[in-house]
Amino acid sequence: MDTLVLIHRDDDLVCVDKPSGMLSVPGKGPLGGDCVVNRLAAKFGWAREVHRLDMDTSGLMVVALNAESHRALSRQFRDRTVGKRYEAVVHGRVEGERGEIDLPLRADIENRPRQIVDHEHGKASLTRYEVLHRDDQTTRIALAPETGRSHQLRVHLASVGHAILGDDLYAPTEVCAMSARLLLHATSLCVDHPASGKRLVLVSPCPF
């Protein structure tokens, strides 16, 4: 059983380093109850998510430990005042040192949980990126999503021809096979503490 590593914990919130392959919130089926929120609720008595990571994404996830904190943290994510940074390894050589991907997204109704680019009906979605390293077949990049759409980073990168290695939803078969897991990790989160207002800078080094 994967272990949740505590990055920060106080009376109002907890931040964990979620392993790849673990649900953030309860899912369907007999195994759907094993998730970050349920594990933390069992440990601390009360826990509610304020954001989510895809099951296959690893890294930092903040969970509120009381109703007041839940309201305050949820407001920050809604108002986009949270600083978020990810690292990914993608297929191909990304040109330029930095840039942005601005493509509107919506759910693919006939192929859930997939998301698709839709310039007519999609919601505005913006991802900024910076190249960290290149080799012959792949590029390591840092990602800063300005919006928080479902699967945003995965769809944006695949849509510009640089799918994330190990992505079984959006990468071509040969790119998915280049890694046993999705190479996407939430490396830092910056939030205002719901009680003190102090800016918390939470960090998890990329494990791949």
Steps between C-alpha positions, in 0.01 A plus 500: 500500500637842405580731790398864516797719590403804709669817377323740739237464769340741747152545651354640178650312209722215394714468190596156375722364226252284308649197325418425139214250477307623806162674471464849646132450591271196511440331166279228360525127565608291798845662514377856455488573871877496541602858432687794648196665660368183663843408638540847650146499640575169673816650651382851592122458535397758238649568158371660180674554168547851361655380173586168339781327319437238231543148631813449289656836596722511808590789725361763731136505606354730768203384708299709747452372856201717597212679332645852535825394338311319227315819407813715507718259301227424247463873438871529421484222242183650352656847480828359358723651767673166566846456350531158332800343333541156343777312326448264209703305248349525154567340165706690246711815519298801611616807306584822681581544868153602620152562370130444559223276375163673474239245389138478627396165644181306569402147592483246217142395575522172310841402638511597866723572685685637198508873433532663157589835346187682383538856372122554491374347824815442710593692815802731488812311607855637524825320581840670521815289464878519523748252356733347761692243295499333158640176365460325166143377555355688797478838675466567872282802562362703790129580471295775662128463428311829526170312492416167659301305243478123522799335327610845385874438490464161335265622227689822433833322456357222285318757286825677408675172416685444827301240694619409849683168524285227655170677422250225423221742403661752267839370387556279195559136595876520450527813719285347774729196498810713566418512874329267746326802658379844394802731525313794653567624854366796700823646637386815681189669638481851646187583703401754762447328834124512571550610862818711508503628143870414477612375160586132515752370249471122473755299302539140379805414287418323177554122548585419137 
